[in-house]
Amino acid sequence: MMDLKSAVSSLGVAISREIKIGMDLEFFFGTLFEPLIYVMLFGPLMGKLIGNVNFGGNEISYLAFMFPGVLTIIGINQGFRGAATFIQDKFRGGLETLFTLPVHRSTLFLAKILGSCLRALIAMSVISLLAALMAEGLSLTLLGILKSFLINMTLVIALASCMVYLLSKSQNPNLPLAISGILLLPMMFLSTVFYPESVFSGSRVLSLIVAVNPMTHAARLIRSFIYSTPLPASTLLISTAYLSVLAFVSLLLGIRGFSRALER
């Protein structure tokens, strides 16, 4: 019992450290700024251009349609940037100190991942409040938002864990920035973040890419939760399982890489 209490206490202290280090200007400009632009400028302007969107048999504003996708963008952004505190620790010498503490390395790693999740939750809460004020036809429920946030956590966990793993094998602190620069835009535009799935139906190659893109699965589930639009049981199961397995495998890789980060 005492061991469990000590582990929980250590985890809490480690998470507090992660939040303190991670809530900086990089968090605002890297995680919050882009979604703010989408909600405040891109969504309203596109809405004036194309009008309302038919979703689930209902006419909703384009901003309301895009909002669930913007939440997935936050998850992806914070996932890519989830290793920011690991970069500081590894390349500024703090990791050696952390590894000498009487705290299991998996606890320290878990604190980094949970810190990324908490930062993503803060960003998603801000964007959800803003979208609720601006988007016509957007009626948020507590249950729908909670389910949506939970789905997005799989994106954060998967990408943050992968970034930690890759950084543990690399001596380049700019690796996450380089990877996100290459992958982020294709992942966004080859998904259902901005468009319905029917847009890609004319191309087998694009349809395949969209089908394996985790942002597609996340946006699909989140739209269903927010608008209470039931999905076929098979689609719900496949998307949930896909994201869960991706997060679990990435988490195992991340723990392995983090624990051996100082080995040569």
N, C-alpha and C positions, 0 to 999 in steps of 0.2 A: 504494500500500500504506500509506504514511504517512498519507494523507488518511483512509483507512478506519479506521486505528488511532486517529487523532485524533477522528474522528466517534464511534466506539464509546466512547472515553474520555469525551468530552463528554456522551454520552448517559448513561453510568454515573453521572457526577457529578450530572447533572440529576435522574436518578431518585432518587439518595440524598437530594437536597434535597426532592423531592416526598414521600418517605416520612417524612422528619423533620418536615415541616410537617403532613402529613396524618394522622399517628398521634396523635390528640389525643382529648379527651373526646367531641367531636362524632362521631368514628369509632365509639367504643364505643356511645354512646346512639343514633346514627343508623343504624349498620350492624349492630352485634352484638346490641343489647338486644332488639329485636323478635324476631329468630329464636330467641334464648334463651328468650323467653316461649313461643313456639310449641312448642318442643321440650320444655321442662320443665313447662309447665302445660297449654296448649291441647291438644296431641296426646294426652297421657295421659288427660286428662279426657274428651275426645271418644271415646277408645278405650273407656272404661268405659261411655259412653252408647250407642254404636252397635256395639261389638264389633269383630270382625275384618273385614277387607275382602278380597274375592276379586279377585286381580290375577294375570293370566296363568295362571289355573287353580289358583293357590295361595292359601291363607288366610294373610294377614299382618296384623299389628297395624295399627291406624289410623295410629299414629306412624310406622311403617315406610313406609306408603303415602304419608304426607304429607311425609316427609323430602326426597325429590327436589324437591318444590315449594318447600320452605323454602330450598333452595339457590338456586332461581331468585329468591326474594324478596331474598336477599343480593345477587345480581347486579343486580336492579332498584334496590335501595336504594343500592348503591355507585355505580351508573350515574347516578342522579339527583344524588348527592353528589360525583360525580367531578370536578366543576368547582370544588370548594371552594378549592383552592389558586389556581385562576385568579381567583376572586373576590378573594382576598387580594391577589394581584399587581396586578390591574386597579384596584381601588378604594382601595388603600393606596399606590399609586405605585411598586410594585416592578416592574411590567411595563416601564416606561420603562428601568429599569436592565438588565433581562434582554435587552431588544432592542438594547442597545448592546454586548453581549458578542459576541465573534467566534464565535458559534454560530448555525447556521442555525435559523430560527424553527420549521421543521418538526421539528427535533430537540427543541426545547423543548416543543412540543406533544405529540410522541410520548412524552416523559418523563412528562407529566401523565397521559396515558391509561394508560401502563404502570404508573405509580404507583397509579392507581385499581385496575388489575387485581391488583396485588400486595396491596393492602389487602383486596380481595375474596377473594383466595386465602387470606389469613390467617384471615379470618372464616369462610370455608367449611371450612377445616381444623378450626377449633375446634368448629363445629357438627357436623361429620361425626364427630369423636371422641366428642362428647357423645351423639349419636344412636346410635352403635354400642354405647355402654354402656347406653342406656336402652331402645331399641326392640327388641321381640321380633320375630324373623324377619328382622332386617336383617343381612345378611352382606356386608360390603364387600370388594371386590377392588381392588387397586391400579390395574389397567387401567380398571375401571369408574369409579373416582373421577377418574382423569386425564381420561377422555373427558368426564365430567360437568363438571369444572372448565373444560375447553376450551369446551364449549357455553356455559357461563355467561359466559365472557369476551366472547362476541359481544354479550350484553346490556349488559355494562359498557361496552364500546367504543362501541356504538351510542348509548346514553343519555348517557354522559359527553361524547362528541363533539357531540351535539345541544345539550347544556347549554352547552358552550363557545361554540358557534356563536350560540345565542340571547343569551348574555351579552355576546358581542362586539358585538351590535347594540343592547344595552339599557344603561341607566344604573341599573337596579334590581338590587342585589346579592341581593335576596330572591327573585328569579325562580325558581331551581330549587326552593326550598322551597314556593313557591306552586304550581308545576306538579305537584310530587310530591304535595302535599296534595290536589289535585284528581284526579289520575290513579291514584295508587298503589292505593287500595282497590278501585276498579272493575277495574283490571287484575288484581288478585289474585283477586277473587271471580268475575270473568267469565273464568276460565281453569280449567285442570285442576290447579291447585295443591292445592286442598282436596277436590275431587270428581272422580270419573271423568267422562269425556266424555258418557256416557249420560244424565247428569243434565240436560243441556241439549237433549236430542234432541226434546223436545216443543215447542220454540219455534224457529221459523226465524230470528227476529231475534237471539235470544240465541246460537243456534248459529253464526250468521254472525260475531257479535262475538267469540265464543270462537275461531273459526277464524282470525281475523286478528290475534288477540292474540299477541305474541311469547312471552309467558310460557307459553302453551299449547304452542307448538312446543318450547320449551326443556324444560318439564316432561315432555313426551311422550318426548323423546330421552333425558333423564336417567334416567327410570324404566326405559326399555329397557336402558340401559347398566348401571345398578346391579343390576338383577334378571336380566340376561342374557336378556331376553325379546325375541326377534326381531320387528322391525317389517316390514311390507310394504315392498318396495324403493321403491315410489313414495312412500310416506309418509316414509321415511327421507330420500329425495332432496329432496322438497319442503320438509320442515322444515329440513334442513341448508342448502339453498340460500336459503331465505327469511331465515334468521338471518344467513347470511354476506353476502348482498346488503345487508341492512339495516345491518350493521356497516360494510361497505365504503363505502356511500353516505354514511353519517353521518360516517365518518372523513374523507372528502374535504371535506364541509361544514365540519367542525370545523377542519381545517387552514386552510381559506380564511378562516374567521372569525377564528381566532387570529392569523394573519399580518397581518390588517388591523384588529386590535382597537383600535389607537390612531388610526385614521383617522377623520375627522369627515365 
